[in-house]
């Protein structure tokens, strides 16, 4: 049985990834800062923004076949905003992804090891009041591309997924910030709908399969066609 570690693996996209991979026969270790509502014997509490905690976590793992980085926080900020929010968002989304990748790479098997980073469509374009989140997710895309080249000779692939609107608590928080309804958000997507966490999990599952071994260093949008707009 292959083993995957999923950060932010107890809710939202990460929770869907945990469920999907287990359905596919993987042993999944979900990690997050807080325990899930339903007890999970494989859950491990860890703040990915804490490099000491991440190092200690990975030292406890004997074998690892895949890492899926879903952990992250969002928040609306501008240059006039609170620096503490900037650092919190960058630490969780970008530094946390880096710490986990750094710890995971030595444990991944040559030829079949996989890393999938959940970035965002905001890692491919900008939004005025999301300076920290855009910067962090652009950083995740850049990290993905660089790391993919660094480990390519070992046959390990590293890819990012860049979702647009996904029906999660984080998205509903953003709806409230923008003063819009879920229906209005969906109407702004060319496909006319918001993605489900399960759809993102399906894409993760595919990137972990042997058939995806030729896909490496890519940032794949899952945003209903928005990036095709002029």
N, C-alpha and C positions, 0 to 999 in steps of 0.2 A: 504493500500500500504506500502510495506517495504521500508526502507531507507538505502542506502549504501553510505559511504563516500569513495571516491577514490582519493588517493594522486597521484600527477603527472597525473591527470585524463584528461588532455587536448590534449595529443599527444602520439604517440608511443603505447606501450602496454596499458598504462593507458587510453588513448583515446579510444582504442578498447574495453576495459573493460566498460567504461562509456556507449558506444553505445550498447554493448551487453546487459548489465543489464537493460537499458531503454527499449530495445526491449522485454525483459522478464517481463516488468511491474514494475520494481523498480523505486523509486525516487532516483536519484543519485546526490550527491553533489560532483562535481569535484573540487579539489583544486590544485593549482600550484603557482609558484612564479609570473608567468606572465599570463595575460588574454588570452584566446583562440582567434584565428583569427576570428572565428564566434562567436558573442555574445551569452552567455549562461546565462539565468536568475538565475540558481542555482550555478554558479561558485563563488568561494570564493578565493581571493588571500591569500596565506599563504606560508611562507618558513618553511618547516617541521624541518629544522635544528635549528630553533629558538624556544626554549621551551616556552617562554612567548607568542609568537604568536599562537602556537599550543594550549596552555591552553585557550587562549581567544577564539579561534575558537570553541573548543568543548563546551565551556560555552554557546555558542549561539545555540547549537543543543539540541532540546528537546528529540527526540527519535532517536535511531540508532540501526539497526539490523545487520549491517555488516561493516567491515573496510577492504579495500583492499589497501595495501601499495605498490604503484608502483613508487613513487618518488625516484630519484637517479641520480647521475652523474657518469661518468667514466673518466678515464684519464690514460695515460701510465706513470708509474713511477717506479723507483728502489730505493734502499737505498741511492744512490748518488743523488737522485732527490730533488725537492723542498718540504720542510716540509709543506708548506702552501697547496699544492695539496693533500698531505696525509690527512690533517685535513679536507679539504673541502669534500673529497670523503667519509671519515668515518662519518663526521657529517651528510651529506645528506643521505647516504644509511643506516647506522646503527643507529646513534643517532636519526635521524628523524623517523625511524620505531619504535624505543623504545618510543619516546615522544608520538607518535600517539597511540600506543598500550596502554600506561599508561593512556591516557586520555579517550580512548574508552571503556576499560573493564568495568568501573563502569556503563556505559550507556547501555551495551549490555544485551539483555534479557536472562534469564536462559532458558536452553533447546534448544534455536534456534539461539543464537548469533554466529557469524562467524567472524574470522579474516583470511585473506589470505595475505601472504607476498610474494612479488616477489623478490626472491633471484637471483640465477644464477647458471649455471653449474660451474662457478668459485667459488661458495660457497661449492663445493664438490671436487675440485681439484685446482692445482696451475698453474699459468703462470708466467714466470720469470719477465716480465716487468709490471706486474699488482699487485704489492704488496699491495697497499692500497685497491684496488677494491676486490681482493681475501680475504683480511683480513675482510673487511666490510661485504661481502656476506657470508663468513663463520660465522661471528657474527650473521647475520640475521637468518641463519639456527639454530645456537645454541639458540638464543632468542626464536625462534619458538618452539623448543622442550621443553625448560624450561617453557615457558608461557602456552603451551598446558597442561602440568601437573598441573600448578598452578590454572587453571580455569576449569579443567576437571570435578570437582565435581558439577559445575554449569551447566554442559551440553553445554558449549561453546567449539567450536573447533577452533584450530589454526594450520594452515598448511602453508607450503611454496611451491612455484613453482620454479623450477630451469631451466630456459630456456638456450639453447645454442644460436646459431645464430638465430636472429629474424630480419626480414626486417624492421628496424627502422633507424632513423637518427643516433642514437648512434652506431649501427652496421656499418653503412657506414663510420662513423668517424674512427672506428677501422680498416676497410678495408684499408683506406688511410694510417694509421699508419703502417700497415703490408706490404703495397705495393702490395695488392692483389685485384682482381676483385670480384664482387659478385659471378660470376660463379666459380671462384677458391675456394671461401669459401664453396659454395654448394658442390663442388666435394670432399671436405674434410669431409663431413658428410656421415656416412654409408648409410643413406637413400637417399643421393644425392640431397638434397634440403634444403633450409633455411625455417624455420617456418615463418608464418605470425602472426602479432599481434592478428588477430582474433582467431587463434588457441589457443593462451595463454588465451584470454578472454573466450573461450569456457570452458577451464579447470577451470578458476575462477568461472564461472557460475555454473558448476557442484558442486564445493566444497561449494557453498552457498545453494545448494538444500537440502531438508530434507533427501534425499536418501544417502547423503554423511556423515551422522551424526556419522558413525563408523570410519571415517578417521580422525585421530587426531595426531598431533605432527610429521607429515611426511614432508619430503623434496622430492617432486616429480619431477624427471628430465623430461624435454621436449626438447631433444637434438638430436633426430634422430639416437640414438644408439651409440654415441661416447663413452659413459662410459663403453660400453661392449668391447671396443677395448683393447687388451693386453697392 
